[in-house]
Amino acid sequence: MPLLRTMDRPQRSEKAYHLKSELIRFYHEFTGFLISPHVVEVLQLGPYDELLETRHRECCPSLPFIPAVFDFPPAGLFNIIVLSIHCYMRSTLYPSLRVELDFLQSIPELEDKDASHYALEICRTFAGVEYVFRDSSSDVIFACFSPLVMAALTAPPDLRIWIWCKLAHFEKLGKFTFEPIKKNLAMLWDMPEILRDGFSPLRVMSPQQDARTVRREAGETEDSEMMDEDDEDLPLKQMRGLFGLLDSDD
C-alpha cells in the first residue's frame, strides 16, 4: 500500500484494483478458516468469575465490559491475533484502498462492523487473558502488546482510560518502545500530557471508582449523546486509515 504513492496514476489505479481483489480473496479465505470445526472448537467460551479478578483492582479502573474467557486458555492469545487482523483490515488496508479508488469501490463484507468493534473485542479478550493467567508471569501478555496498541488507536473513547492503565503496565516493564505510541495517542486522544508524563499518573487511581467516574475525571462528558457527536470528529471513526499514524512506529 505505501508503494502506491510512488506510482504514476494509471499504474497506481491498476494496482489498487488488484489489491482490492486480493483483499476480498484473503477475507473470504480468512473467514472460511474461522468457521472451520477446529477453530470453532478451540474458541469455545468458558466461565468468568469476577470475584477471582483481584490482581488489578488496586491499579486499574473497574472493567467496562465482561472479559472474554475461553475453555482452552491459550485460545485467548489466538483470538487476539484473529481480532487484530480484522481490525487492521478495517482501520488500515480497506480505508486506504478506498481512497486510492476515489471511494467508488466498496467491499460490503468489510463494512459490517468498524475497527472500533474489533478494538473492543481485543480489549475484552486481553482482559480474559489476564484473568486466566493471573497466577503466571507477565511474560504471557508480551504477545498482546501490539494488538493492544492497535486497539488504543481505534477504540471508542469510553475504553481509553482502561487501555491507558494497561499500557502503563507495559511501560513499567521497560521492554517496549513507547515514544511513537505516546505521540500518536496524544494526538488522537487530544491529551498532550501523555508526552510529558507517560501513562504512569493513572496507576494510582482508586479501584472503587467505576468507569463513568474515571472517564469524568479524564475530562470526558457524561452526556453520551455529546460523546457520540465528538466521536464523529475523530479521523479513525471516519475510517481514513492508520498508515500515516503508524509510519513512525516501525
C-alpha positions as CSV (number, residue, x, y, z in Angstrom):
1,M,0.0,0.0,0.0
2,P,2.7,2.6,0.8
3,L,4.3,1.9,-2.6
4,L,1.2,3.1,-4.4
5,R,2.1,6.6,-3.5
6,T,5.2,6.3,-5.7
7,M,3.4,5.1,-8.8
8,D,2.0,7.0,-11.8
9,R,-1.8,7.3,-11.9
10,P,-2.6,4.5,-14.5
11,Q,-0.3,2.0,-12.8
12,R,-1.5,3.2,-9.4
13,S,-5.2,2.6,-10.2
14,E,-4.5,-0.8,-11.8
15,K,-2.5,-1.9,-8.7
16,A,-5.2,-0.6,-6.4
17,Y,-7.9,-2.7,-8.2
18,H,-5.6,-5.7,-8.0
19,L,-5.1,-5.2,-4.3
20,K,-8.8,-4.9,-3.8
21,S,-9.3,-8.3,-5.4
22,E,-6.6,-9.8,-3.3
23,L,-8.1,-8.3,-0.1
24,I,-11.5,-9.8,-1.0
25,R,-9.9,-13.2,-1.7
26,F,-8.0,-13.1,1.6
27,Y,-11.0,-12.1,3.6
28,H,-13.1,-15.0,2.2
29,E,-10.3,-17.5,3.0
30,F,-9.7,-16.0,6.4
31,T,-13.4,-16.1,7.4
32,G,-13.7,-19.6,6.0
33,F,-10.9,-20.7,8.2
34,L,-12.6,-19.1,11.3
35,I,-15.7,-21.2,10.8
36,S,-13.8,-24.5,10.4
37,P,-14.6,-27.1,13.0
38,H,-11.2,-27.0,14.8
39,V,-11.3,-23.2,15.2
40,V,-14.9,-23.2,16.4
41,E,-14.0,-25.9,18.9
42,V,-10.9,-24.1,20.3
43,L,-12.8,-20.8,20.6
44,Q,-15.5,-22.1,22.9
45,L,-16.1,-19.6,25.7
46,G,-15.6,-20.5,29.3
47,P,-16.8,-19.2,32.7
48,Y,-15.7,-15.9,34.2
49,D,-15.9,-15.2,38.0
50,E,-15.4,-11.5,38.8
51,L,-14.6,-12.4,42.4
52,L,-11.4,-14.1,41.3
53,E,-10.2,-11.0,39.5
54,T,-8.2,-9.3,42.2
55,R,-4.8,-8.7,40.6
56,H,-5.7,-5.3,39.0
57,R,-8.2,-3.9,41.5
58,E,-5.6,-1.6,43.0
59,C,-4.2,-0.2,39.8
60,C,-6.9,-0.2,37.1
61,P,-10.4,1.1,36.8
62,S,-13.3,-1.4,37.0
63,L,-13.9,-3.4,33.8
64,P,-16.1,-1.5,31.3
65,F,-17.1,-4.9,29.8
66,I,-17.3,-8.6,30.5
67,P,-14.0,-10.3,29.7
68,A,-13.9,-13.0,27.0
69,V,-12.6,-16.2,28.6
70,F,-12.0,-19.4,26.8
71,D,-12.2,-23.0,27.9
72,F,-8.8,-23.5,26.5
73,P,-6.8,-20.6,28.0
74,P,-4.2,-20.2,25.2
75,A,-7.1,-19.7,22.8
76,G,-7.3,-16.2,24.1
77,L,-3.9,-15.3,22.6
78,F,-5.0,-16.9,19.3
79,N,-8.3,-14.9,19.3
80,I,-6.4,-11.6,19.9
81,I,-4.4,-12.2,16.7
82,V,-7.6,-13.0,14.8
83,L,-9.3,-9.8,16.1
84,S,-6.1,-7.8,15.2
85,I,-6.3,-9.0,11.6
86,H,-10.0,-7.9,11.4
87,C,-9.1,-4.6,13.0
88,Y,-6.1,-4.0,10.7
89,M,-8.1,-4.7,7.6
90,R,-10.8,-2.2,8.6
91,S,-8.5,0.5,10.0
92,T,-5.7,0.4,7.5
93,L,-6.0,-1.7,4.4
94,Y,-9.6,-1.1,3.4
95,P,-9.8,2.7,4.1
96,S,-6.5,3.3,2.2
97,L,-7.7,1.3,-0.8
98,R,-11.0,3.2,-0.9
99,V,-9.0,6.4,-1.0
100,E,-7.0,5.1,-4.0
101,L,-10.2,4.1,-5.7
102,D,-11.8,7.5,-5.1
103,F,-14.4,5.9,-2.8
104,L,-16.1,4.4,-5.9
105,Q,-15.4,0.8,-5.0
106,S,-16.5,-0.8,-1.7
107,I,-16.2,-4.2,0.0
108,P,-19.5,-4.7,1.8
109,E,-18.1,-7.5,3.9
110,L,-15.7,-5.1,5.5
111,E,-18.4,-2.6,6.3
112,D,-20.5,-4.8,8.6
113,K,-18.5,-3.7,11.7
114,D,-15.9,-1.0,12.0
115,A,-12.5,-1.1,13.6
116,S,-13.8,0.1,17.0
117,H,-15.9,-3.0,17.3
118,Y,-12.8,-5.2,17.0
119,A,-10.8,-2.9,19.3
120,L,-13.4,-3.6,22.0
121,E,-13.2,-7.3,21.4
122,I,-9.4,-7.2,21.6
123,C,-9.7,-5.5,25.0
124,R,-12.3,-8.0,26.2
125,T,-10.0,-10.9,25.2
126,F,-6.9,-9.3,26.7
127,A,-8.8,-8.9,30.0
128,G,-9.7,-12.6,29.7
129,V,-6.0,-13.5,29.1
130,E,-5.0,-11.5,32.2
131,Y,-7.8,-13.3,34.2
132,V,-6.9,-16.9,33.2
133,F,-3.1,-16.3,33.6
134,R,-3.4,-14.2,36.7
135,D,-1.0,-16.5,38.6
136,S,1.6,-16.7,35.9
137,S,4.5,-14.4,34.9
138,S,3.7,-11.2,33.0
139,D,5.6,-12.8,30.1
140,V,2.4,-14.4,28.8
141,I,1.0,-11.0,27.9
142,F,4.0,-9.9,25.8
143,A,2.4,-11.1,22.6
144,C,-0.6,-8.9,23.3
145,F,1.3,-5.6,23.2
146,S,1.0,-4.7,19.5
147,P,-2.7,-5.7,19.4
148,L,-3.4,-3.6,22.4
149,V,-1.7,-0.6,20.8
150,M,-3.8,-1.1,17.7
151,A,-6.9,-1.2,20.0
152,A,-5.8,2.0,21.6
153,L,-5.6,3.7,18.2
154,T,-9.1,2.5,17.2
155,A,-11.1,2.1,20.4
156,P,-14.1,4.2,21.3
157,P,-13.4,7.0,23.9
158,D,-15.0,5.1,26.8
159,L,-12.3,2.5,26.7
160,R,-9.3,4.9,26.7
161,I,-8.7,5.1,30.4
162,W,-8.8,1.3,30.8
163,I,-6.4,0.9,27.9
164,W,-4.2,3.7,29.4
165,C,-3.8,1.7,32.6
166,K,-2.9,-1.4,30.7
167,L,-0.3,0.4,28.7
168,A,1.1,1.7,32.0
169,H,1.8,-1.9,33.0
170,F,3.7,-2.5,29.7
171,E,5.6,0.8,30.1
172,K,6.6,-0.3,33.6
173,L,8.2,-3.5,32.1
174,G,10.6,-1.3,30.2
175,K,10.9,-3.6,27.2
176,F,9.0,-1.7,24.6
177,T,9.5,1.5,22.6
178,F,6.8,3.9,23.7
179,E,7.7,7.3,22.3
180,P,6.0,6.9,18.9
181,I,3.0,5.4,20.6
182,K,2.7,8.3,23.1
183,K,3.0,10.8,20.2
184,N,0.2,9.1,18.2
185,L,-2.1,8.7,21.2
186,A,-1.5,12.2,22.5
187,M,-2.7,13.5,19.1
188,L,-5.7,11.1,18.7
189,W,-6.9,11.4,22.3
190,D,-6.1,15.2,22.4
191,M,-4.1,14.5,25.6
192,P,-0.7,16.2,25.2
193,E,0.2,15.3,28.8
194,I,0.8,11.8,27.6
195,L,4.1,13.0,26.0
196,R,5.1,14.7,29.2
197,D,4.0,12.2,31.9
198,G,3.6,8.9,30.0
199,F,0.9,6.6,31.2
200,S,2.0,6.4,34.9
201,P,-0.1,9.1,36.5
202,L,-3.3,7.0,36.4
203,R,-1.8,3.9,38.1
204,V,-2.8,5.2,41.5
205,M,-6.5,5.5,40.6
206,S,-8.8,4.0,43.3
207,P,-10.4,0.7,42.3
208,Q,-13.7,1.9,43.8
209,Q,-14.1,4.4,41.0
210,D,-16.3,3.0,38.3
211,A,-15.7,3.5,34.6
212,R,-18.0,6.5,34.4
213,T,-16.2,8.3,37.3
214,V,-12.8,7.6,35.7
215,R,-14.0,9.0,32.4
216,R,-15.4,12.1,34.0
217,E,-12.1,12.8,35.8
218,A,-10.3,12.5,32.4
219,G,-12.4,15.4,31.2
220,E,-14.9,13.5,29.1
221,T,-18.6,14.4,29.2
222,E,-21.3,12.4,31.0
223,D,-23.7,13.1,28.2
224,S,-23.5,10.0,25.9
225,E,-25.1,11.9,23.0
226,M,-22.5,14.6,23.2
227,M,-19.8,12.0,23.3
228,D,-21.2,10.3,20.2
229,E,-21.1,13.7,18.4
230,D,-17.5,14.2,19.4
231,D,-16.6,10.8,18.1
232,E,-17.6,11.9,14.6
233,D,-14.6,14.3,14.6
234,L,-12.1,11.5,15.1
235,P,-10.3,10.6,11.9
236,L,-10.3,6.9,12.7
237,K,-14.1,6.9,13.3
238,Q,-14.4,8.2,9.7
239,M,-12.3,5.3,8.5
240,R,-9.5,7.3,6.9
241,G,-6.8,4.7,7.8
242,L,-3.8,4.3,10.0
243,F,-0.9,4.3,7.6
244,G,0.1,7.9,8.4
245,L,0.0,7.3,12.1
246,L,1.9,4.1,12.1
247,D,4.8,5.2,9.8
248,S,6.9,6.2,12.9
249,D,6.1,3.0,14.8
250,D,8.2,0.5,12.9
